[in-house]
Amino acid sequence: MSQVSPTSSSSTIPPAWAHCGHGATSESPIGCRGVQVAGHAACLAHIADADRDAYLSALTPGADIDHRDTPFTQPLVDALLNALYDPATGCSRLGFARFDSATFQDSSCFGSAIFQDGAYFEGAAFQGPADFGSVTFQGHAVFSSVTFQDGVWFESATFQESAGFSAVTFQGPAVFDSATFHDWAGFGSLTFHAGASFDSVTFRDYADFREVLFQGYAGFGDTTFHGHAGFGGAVFQDGVYFGGATFECNANFGGAVFERALSLGPLVCAGRVTVSGAVFDGPVTLCIAARRLECRRTRTANTPTSSSSSPSAAARAAGARPVWLGLVNDSDTTEDIAAWVKAGGPGAAPCPDILDLYVFTPPRRTR
């Protein structure tokens, strides 16, 4: 087993649990803060090899584990997951799992594991790449205040209950492609320092991205939001892509800041899209098919255009004119509009014959 270092903390107050204390000195009297393995006076990282082997061999798939504040190397993670491996499912099964404030000192791979109960990583630090690809979280998944110092991958992961990522620091790329969130997904008030990819993700409940800072590219291509989606106050400092995204309820971008976005969409929303108070630093094209679009006090360097109502200057030069559609209240019609928008919309693609039934001319406003 690779040697691990004690976790460090500036606090001189011991943790609430019986802790390891390995490496304690007069200058650092607490030592390792890792929770003691049951029946031993040290954490999983610092107990004697024979004792660790005995502990691991006694574990069975689905067992509850508690390794708060414990320092992990990849070999130690592998040993723990191997002890919980279930031949019947072909993957490791964990019961109620506590990794709060744990330190993962190099790469960490939990790929394809099943967390049958709550999975708590609150305050943990991942110093190397972290792989949660194809992991299934059957209980609550708590990653609040976690620091990912390298890239992290949640590709094809499944979150069957709530997933909390509030106040997380993503210093490397964060990849959630093809993940499924069956319950509330909370990403509010965090920072993605590098790229964040949510392509083809399915959110079946509320998706909370309010006040999130995207310093790198943000991708939401072909993402499906079954519940409300909140991006209010989010800041996109680099490119952002919502091409093919579908919102079955409301989408709120109110007060969001788009520093480099050239377009928003094409996206489809069965409810209301709000961009009121949003700030676009340059010219932008809104490609949105929605039941209602609100753009009150939206600030732009140039007035944004909309493929569904106000064609661009280039499109107008090609003969395009605004197209108004009414009584769009069913999913089939919404899909027809989405297909038209993806094909280029007014001025770039002919209006589908079926949509002729929904075209109307709005009355002129009198001053």
N, C-alpha and C positions, 0 to 999 in steps of 0.2 A: 504494500500500500504506500502510495506517495506521501511524503511528509507534508503536513499542513501547518500553517502558522495560526496562532491564536487570533481570534477576532479582536479588533482594537476599538476602543471607545474612549472619548474624552471624559465620559462621566465617571465619577468616583463612587457613584451609588450602585450597589449590586442589583442585578435583575431580580424580579419578583419570584423567580423559580430557583431551585437548587442548581447552581451553576458549576461549571467545570473547574475554573480557577487555574488551569494550566498556564505556566509562564508568568505567574504573579511575581512581582518584585516590590521593593519598598517604594519605587516611583510609580508603579502601576499595580496596586494591591488587588485589583479585581481579577486580573488575568483573563483567560478565555471565559466569555460570557455564555458559552453554549450550554444548553440544558443537559443535565446528567442523564445518561442512559439508565433506565430503571434497574436498580440493584447494583449500580456502580457509581463511583465518585468522579467520573469524567464524562465528557461528551463523546459522541460517536467518533469524532476525529482523533481523540486523545486517549481512549481506553486501550489497554494492551491488545495486541493482535489476536491472541487466543480468545479474549473476552468478546472482542468485536465479532469474530467468526461465530462464536456461540450465539450471540444476540441475533445475527443475521440468519443463521441456520434455523432459528426458532420462529422466524417470521413466516407467515402464510399469506397467500394472495388475499387482498382486501383488508389487511390489518391496519389499524390506526397507528400513525407514527407521529412523534413529536421531536423535531430537531431544530428548535428555535435557536437562533444566534450561533449556529454551528458552522465552522469553516469547512467547505467542501472542495475537493478536487474532483476532476472528472472520474478517476478510478473509484473514488468513494461513492459518487452518484451511481456509477455503474453497478457497484457491489450491492447497493441498497435496492436498486431496481431489479437486479437479477434475483435477489432474495424474495421479491414480491411477484416474480414472473408466474403467470398462469398458463400452463400448456394448453388448457382448454380454449382459451381466447387468443393465445399467441402474443400476449402483451402483458406488461406489468399492471397489477391492480392495487391501488392504494385506497385505504379507507379515509378516515378524517386525517388530513395531513397538515402539519404545522411546520412551515419553514420561515416563519417571521424573523426578520433581521438576520437571516443566514447570509453567509458570504460564499459565493461560488467563484473560486479563485482563478479558474481557467474555463475552458469551454464546458458547457453543460447541456446534455442531451436527454430530454424526457420524451423523445419521439414515440408516439403511438401509445403512451401510457393512459390508463383510465383512473381518474380520481373519482371514486364512487361517492364520496361525501365532500364536505368543504375542502378547498385547497387554499391555504393561507400562505402568501409570500410577502405580506405587508412589511415594508421597510428593508427587504432583502437587497443585496447588491450582487449583480452579475458582472464580473470583471472581464469575462471573455464572451465569445458568442454563445447565445442561448437558443436552444432548439426545442420548441413545443409543437412541432409539426404533427398533425393528425392526432393530437392529444384530445381526449374526451373528458370534459369537466361535467360530471353529473350533478354535483352540488355547486354551491356558490364558489366563484373564483375571485380571490381578493389579491390584487397586485398593487394596492395603493402605496404610494411613496417609494416604489421600487426604483432602483437605478440600473439601467442597462448601459454599461459603458461601451459595449460593442453592439453588433447587430443582433436582432432577435427575430425569430421566425415562429409564427403561429399559423402557417399555411394549413388549410383544411382542418383546423381545430374545431371542436364542437363545444359550445357553452350551453348547457341545458338549463341552467339557472342564471342568476345575475352575474355579470362580470364587471368588476370595479378596477379601473386603471387611473383613478384620480391622482393628481400630483406625481405621476410617474415621469422620470427623465429618460428619454430615449436618445442617447448620444450617437448611436449608429443607426443604420437603416432598420425600420420596423415593417415586417411583412406579415399581413393577415390575409393574403389572397385565398379566396374560396372557403374562408371560415364561416361558421354558422352560429349566430347568437339567437337563442330561442327566447331569452328574457332581456331585461334591461341591460344595455351596454353603456357604461359610463367612462368617457374619456375626458371629462371636463377639466379645464384649468391645468393642462400639462403642456410639455414642449417636445415636439419632434425636431431634434437638431439636424437630422439627415432626412432622407426620403421616407415617406409613409405610404404604403401600398395597401389598399383595401379593395382591389379589383375582384369582382365576382363574389363579394361577400354578401351574405343574406342576414339582414337584421329583422327579426320577427316581432320585436317590441321596440320601445323607444331607444333611439341611438343618440347619445348625448356627446356632442363635440363642441359645446359652448366654451368660449374663451380659450380654445386651444391655439397654440402657436405652432404653425407649420413653417419651419425655417427652410426645409428642402421641398422637393416635389411632393405633391399630394395626389394620389391616384384613387379614384372611386369609379373606375370604368366598369360598366355592366353590374353595378351594385344594386341590390334590391332592398328597399326600406319598406317593410310591411307596416311599421308603426310610424309615429312622428319622428322626424329627424331634426335635431337642433344644432345649428352651426352659428347661432347668434354670437357676435363678438369675436368670432374666430379670426385669426390673421394668417393669410396665405402669402408668404414672402417670396415664394418661387412659383413655378407653374402649378396649375391645378386642373385636374381632368375629371369630368363627370359624364363623359360620353357613354350613352346607353344606360345610364342610371335610371331606375324607376322608383318613384315615391308613391305608395298607395294611400298615404294620409297627407299630412302637411309637411312642408319643408321650410325651415326658417333660417334665412341667411341675414336677418336683420342686424345691422351694425357691423357686419363682417368687413374685413379689409382685404382687398385683392391687389397686391402690389405689382404682379407681373402677368396677370391673367389676360389673355387676348379674347377668350370666349368663356362662357359658362353654359355647359351642355354639349350636345343635345341631351336633354333629360325630359322625362315624362312624369307628371304628377297628377294623380287623381283628385287631389285636394287643392290647397292653396300654397303657392310659393311666395315667400316674403323676402324681398331684398331691400326693404325700406331702411334707410339710414346706412346702407352699405357704401363703401368707398372703393372706387376703381381708379387706380393711378393713371391709367391710360385708356385709349379707345377699347371698347369691349363689345362683343356681340353676344346677346342673350338668345340661346336656342332652347326654348322652353315650351312644352305643350302642357298646359295646366288648366284646371277649371277656373282658377283665379290667380292673377299675378299682381302683387302689390309692390310698387316702387316709389313710395313716398320719401322725399328728401334723400334720394339716392344721389350721391355726388360722384361725378366722373369728369375726367379732363375733356372728353367729348361725349355727347349724348349717346348712350348705348342703343343698339338696334336689336330688334327681335325678329327672328325668322317667322314667327307666327302672326305678327301684326305690322311691323315696320321694316321692310327690306333695306338692306345696306345700299350705299350709293352705287356700288358696282352692280348690284342686282337691279336697282332702278334703271341704270343705264341700259341694262339688258332687257328692260321692259316689264320688270316685276312691279307689282303694286300690293299694298296691304291686303291681307286676306283675313276675314273675320268669320269665326265659326261659333255657332251657338248650339245649346242643348246637347253638349257633349257630356253625357252622364253615364255611359257604359264602357266597359273595359275594351270591347272590340273596337269601338271608335277611337278610343285613346291609343290603342296599338296602331291603328291606321295612321293617326296623326304622327305618332312616333316614327313610323317607317318613312313617312314623307319628310320629316325633319332630318332623319339620318341620311336620306338620299340627297339632301341639299335644301329642301324647302322651297318657298316661293322664289321664283326667278332662276332656280337651278334645276328643279325637277317638276314635272307636271303634277297638278293636283289629282289625286286618285278620284275616279269617278264617284265612288261611294261617298266621298266627302262633299260632293256638290250639294247633297241633301242638307248639309249643315251650314253652308255659306249664307251669310246675310250681309246687308249693307246697313251700317249703323247710322242713326239720324245725325244730321249736322248739329253741332252745338251753336246756340245763339248767344251772343254777347250782350 
